[in-house]
């Protein structure tokens, strides 16, 4: 009965039946308890989950690998990763399922580096991974975005002779693409004997966020030629690709054909992509009209796309309208306030900036700090703005000073409009030269052999001035520089970027 209610999605009846079961005096076993814990996981009911943990402990089932693994999974899905980690560490024995669940849980809760460390520990303890484990490891590598880790994972999959079926193959494609190597991703895709709609959609999306919109469209045509029918996810990937490559007409054509020709009803994600498509192209009035005419519920992503377009094209009044709707939906999200504040700052509306910052202070909201990570000697180094904590800070700032002089001779002019503080111009110049992207670039030039590609990850959208700066560096230093920011990848070479300054 408990299992039946769970499958039917009647979670309240599941709980009440379990309570009745416990009152009957019959001792539950290690099959019944995980059923109820999975309900706690699916409903993200941490209170009931903690109660179930107590029941498990009192009945002596916490030493059972399967039960403990379900508890770890439940805590992870409830975003209580500390409880999950504690449960995992206290297990007397850990089987393959336990390791796999904890690796996946750590990635899901935002700690992919710990997931990869667990993978190393798992092998050291003699537990051999299976394909499901490797899917989780590939996902962790994708989240981390470190190419050397992706190569190690790929080499391990090959050495273990795991066949690249649909699930593992798609995870490996995503891993290589998100670690900056679109060529490896496409090579893996082409080698897969079997591909489903998710595999095709993943590869289309990869071309999209690497600025290869035309290749994404070519792949879609190839997909249709092989008799694969697109779904909702495919069209999100296609519309995203068109948006980030400036393919406005092609994007609108696909949007109109979705339902007419392929029977895919557009949802809010598709509308968001089209709003973004209009917004990036500067067609903000058309974007706003689409939002106002929509007959489906508007979400945070939709208003966020419109607000982001307002930032690019400095449409303050429209930005206020978008921000008002965003703050109604998510009043505790600091990012919305920061974006609106930045729009006001760029327009020189310092009183409005002060009001927004005062609202954040009253709500006790803090801005997410920006950082940039760079791979040097197979290690990740992290920088924040004005960072002096790195062990080579002295050399980094000396390199940055030399680079600054060299680039200014070559024609680079710092754009202090990206310093969103009401301070003197001289201070703005000093501040903009200590952005995390620039510190990471300087360290990369010091620590990596001449001609070696520099790969970086930025947690926020790359700064416009830093984008120009990196273009000049790629030309002056004859370097390929790959930057992954919150939106997409930028491939810099010979003074140009793959985004063609359209991002």
N, C-alpha and C positions, 0 to 999 in steps of 0.2 A: 504493500500500500504506500509506504514511504517513497519507494522508487517510482511508483506510478504517478504520484502527485508531483514528484520532481520533474519527470519527463513532460507532464502536462503543463508545467509552469505554475502550478497552484502551490506556491511556497508557504502560504499561511496554513493550509491543510497539512502540508508536510510537517511543519513545526508542531502543530497541535497533535498530530498522530504520533509523533516522536515522544511528546510529553506523556501522552496516554500510555505509550509503550513502556516508558520508564516507570510510571506509577504502577504498572501491572506486576512489577517485581521480576520480570524476565530480564536476564542480563543481555544487553546488546553485544554483538560481536564486531570483529574488525571489518565486516562488510557493510553493516548498517550505519556505523558512525561516519565513514567517509561520504555516504550519500547525503547526510545532513550537512556536513562540512562543505560539500560542493554547493549546496544551496546558499550557505553563508558567503561563499566565494562569489557566486553569480549575482547575489543581491548586494554584495559589498557590505554585509552586515557584520561589522567588527565586534559589536557587543555580543551578539549571538555566537560569533566565532570564538570569542574568548571563553564564553560559557561552555562551548563544545570542547575546547582545549582542556578545561577543568574536568569535564566528564571523562575525556580520554585518559587524563593523568590518574584520576581516582580509580578507574577500572583497570589500570595497568597496561594500556595499549600504546603508550608513548614510545615503547621500545620496538614496536612493529614498524618496519621500514615503510610499508605502503601507507599506513595511517599517518606516520610522521610526515611523509612526502606530501600528502593531501593537506595537512596543516600548514606546511611551508607554502604551498601553492595558494591556500586560502588567505594567509597573511599578506602574501605578495600582491594578490589581486585587490586586497583592501588597503593597499599602499602602506602597510605596517611592516616595512622591510626589516626593521630592527628585531621585531618578534620573529620574523621568518629566519633571520640569520641566527638568532639565539637558539631557535628550535633545531635548525640544521646542525649547529656546532655541538649541541647536546646529544645528538643521536649516537648511540653506541656503535651502530654499524650503518654504513651508507651504501645503498645499492645504486645501480645505474639510474633508476627512476628518480631517486633522491637528488643525485648530482644534476641530472638534467633539469629537474624542476627548479633547483636553486640557481642554476646558470641562467635559465629563462627569466626567473623572478628578478634577479639583480639587473638584468638588461631592461626589463619593463619598468623598474623603479629608478632608472637613470644612472646606473653604475655599471656600464659595460666593461670597464677595466677590471672590476672585481670579478665579473663573469669569466673573463679570459684567464684571470689568476686561478679561479676555481677549476677551469678546464686543465690547467697545468697540474694543479694539485691532484685532481682526479686521476690523471694518467700516472703520476708519481705513486699513487696508492694502488696501482694495478687494476683499476677499473677501466675497461675498454669501452669507448663511446660507440653508440650506434648512429644511424642516420638522423634520428630525431634530435639527439644531442648535438650533432654537427649543424643541424638547421639553427638551433639556438645559439651555437657558437658563431656561426656566420652572421646571425642577426646582431650579436654583440659587436662583432668587428665592424659591421655596417654603421652601427650607432657611434662607435668610437671614431671611425673615419681615418684610421691609421693604415697606410698602405702596407707597411712591413708586416703588420699583424694579419692583414688579409692574405698576403702571400704565404705566410706560415700556415694559415688555416687551409688555403687552397692546396699547398704541398702535402699537408697531412691527409686531406681527403683523397688525393691521388695515390699516396703511398698505401693507404688502407684499401684502395681499389673500390671505394664506394661508387656505385653507379649514379650518374646525375639524373635521377628521375625528376618528375615534375616538381615535387616539393623541394628537394635539396638543390636541384639545378636552379630553380627560381631564387632561392635564398642566396646562392653563390653569385648569381647575376646582380642582385640587389647589393650584395656586399662589395663587389668590385666597383660598381657604379658609384656607390656612396663613399668609397675610399678614393675616388678621383680617377680611377682607371677605366674609362668607358670602353677602351679597346679590348681589355680582358673580359669585360662584361659581355660585349658583343660576341667575342670569340667563344665564350661559354654558351651563350644562347644558340649560336650557329651549330655547335657540336651536339646539343641536346637532341636525342632521337624523338622524344615525345614532348610536345608543348601543349599546354592548355591555355585558356583565355587569360589566366592570371600571369603566365609566363610572358605572353605577348604584351600584355598591358604593362608589366614591370619594365620590359625592355623599351617600350614606347616612352614611358615616363622617364627612364634614365636618359634617353636622348634629349628629352625635353628640358630637364634641369641641368643638362650640360650645354644648353644653348643650341642644340642641333634639331631645330624644329622640322626642317625639311627631311632629315633622316627619319624622324618619328612618323611623318606622314608617309614616307616611302615604305616603312615597315608595316604600317596599317594596310596599305594596298597589298603588300605581300601576304599579310594575314588573311585578308579577304580572298586572295588568289588561292590560298591553301584550304579554303572552305571553313575557316574558323569564324564563328559568329561573335561580334563584339558585344560586350555587356556595359553596364553602367560605369564600372571602373575603367574600362577601355576609353570611354569618352571623357572621363575626368582627366586621364593621362594625355589624351589628344588635345583637349582644350587648354590644359596647362602648358603644353608644348607650344601651341600657337601663341598663347599669351606672352610667354617669355622669349619668343623669337620675333614678335611684331607681325605675325601672320594674321592680321585682323580679318580680311575677307575669307580666308580659308577656315578660320575658326568659326565665323558666323555661318558659313555654309554647312559645316559639320553639325553645328548646334541645331540648324533647321532640319537636317536629315536624320537626326537621332531618332525621333519618334516616327517621322513619315516613312523612312526607308528601313530602319532597323528595329522599330518597335520598342525603343528604350525611352521611357518617360523621364524627362529631365527633373532632377531634384535640386535641392538648394545648393549642393556642391557644384553642379553644372552651371547654375545661374551665377554662383560666385566666380567661377572661372571666366565667364563672359563679362561680368562686371570688371574683373581684373584686366581682361583683354581690352575693353574700352578705356579703362583708366590709364593703363600704361601707354596707350596710344594718344592720350590727351583728350579723348572724347568723353569728358566727365559728365556732360549734360545727358548724353545717351545712357551712360552708366546709371545715373540717378533715376532717369525715367524707367529703366528696366527694373530697378529696385522698387520703385513706387507702383509699377504696374503688375508686379508678381502676385500670383494668387496662392502662393504657398508660404508657410511660416518662415520668416527671416531669422537667421541665426547670427552668432558672433562673427563667424568667418566671412559672411556676406558684407556686413557693415565694416569689418576690418579691412576688406579689400578696397572698399570705397574710401575709407579714411587713409589708407596707404597711398592711393592714387592722388588724393588731395595733398598729401605731403610732397609727392613728386612734383606736382604742378602748382603748388602754392595757392590752393583754393580754400581760403580761410573760412568763409561762410558755410560752404558745403561741408567742410571738415567739422564744424561745430554741430551740424545736423547729424552727421554720422556718429560723432563722439557721444552725442546725447543718447542715441539709440543703443550704442555699445555699453554705456555706463548703466543704462536701465537693465540690460541683460546680465552684465558682469560688473557690479559696482566695486568689487574687491580686487579686480585685475589691475595691477599697477601699470602694466604695459600700455593700456588705453590712455591713461592720464599722461604718461611720458610722451606718447606719440603726439597727442594734442598740444602739449607744452612745447614740443619741438617745432610744430607747425607755427605756433604763435611766435616762438623765438626767431625763427627764420624770417618771419614777417616783421620783426622788430616790435612786436606788441608785448612789451615787458610787463605791463600791468596785468594782462591776461595770464602771462606765464606765472606771475606771483600768485594769482588766484588759484590756478591749477595745482601748483606746488603746495599751497596752503590746504587745499582739499585733501591732498595725499597725506599731509602731516596729520590732519584731524582724523583721517581714517587709519592712520598708522601703517601706511603703505610705503614700501621701499622700491626704488628702481632696481631692476636686475642689472648687476654690474656686467659690463662688456669684457670679454677676454678673447685672446687669440692663442691657439695652440699650433706648434710647429714640430715636425719630425726631424730630428738630427741624430745621426748614429743610432737609429732604431729606438730612440727614446722620445717621449712627448715632453715638450717644454711649454709652459703656460705663461702668458704675459697679460697684464692689465694696463690701463692707461697710466702713464707716469711711473711705471714699475721700476723699483730699484732692488728688488729682492733676489733677482737672479745672480748666481755666483760670478757671471761674466758681465755684470751691469756696466762696469767702467769701460770695457772694450766695446760693448754694444753702443753706448752713447758716443764714443769716439768714432766708431764706424758710421753712425747715423749723422754725425756732424760732417764727415767727409762726403757722405752720400748726398746730403742736403746741398752742399756747395756744388757738387758735380751736376746734380739735376737742375738746379737753378740756372746754371750756365747753359744747360741743354734746352731751357725754355719752360721748365716746370714753375708754375706760380701757385703757391699755397692758397687755397680757398677758405678763408677764415669764416665764411658764412656757415660752415659746418661746426663751428664752435658755438654752442647754443647757450652762451652765458653773456651777460651784459657787463663786459670787462674791456679794458684798453686793448687796442689792436696789437700792441707788442706782446701782451700776455696771451692773446689769442694765438699768435704765431708760435709761441713757446709751447702752448698746450697742444696744438694740433700736431706738432712734431713728435709728441710723446704718445700718440695713439698706439694701441696694442699691436695693430697690423704693422706699423712701421718698426716697432721694436723687434717683432718676430722676423721681419725681412732682414734687418741688420744682423741679427743673430744667425740667420740662415746663411748670409753671405760670409760671415766669419767662420762658421762651423762646418760648412759643406764644400767639397771640392769644386773647383771652377767648372762650370758647365752642367753641374748636377741640378735637376729640377727641384725647385723649392715648393713644398706642399704645406698648406696651412688650413686651419679650421677656425672660423669665427662664429661665436654663438649668436650674434645679432646680425643684422644686415650690414654689409661692409659700408664704411663711410665713403661718401662721394669723393672727398679729397684724397682719401687713401687709395681709392680706385684709380684716380689719375696718377698718383704717386707710383703705384705698382706698375702701371703701364710704362712710365718713364724708366723705372728700374729694369724692367724686362728688356728694354732696348739698350740702355746704357751699359748693363752688366752682361748682356747676351745670355739671359736666363729664361727658361720656361718656369712660370710661377702659376701654381694651381691653388685657388682659394675656394673653400667651401664655406658659404655663409648660411644664414638661417633660411634663405629662399632657394639658392641654386649654387652651381659651380661657375667659377670664372677661370678661364684658361688664358693666361697672358703670355704673349710671345711677340718679339720684335715690335714692341710699342703698341700692340693692339690687344683687345680682349674678345673672347668668343661671344660675349653678350652684345658686342657692337654698341656699348654704352646704352643698352636698352634693357634695364633690369629693375 
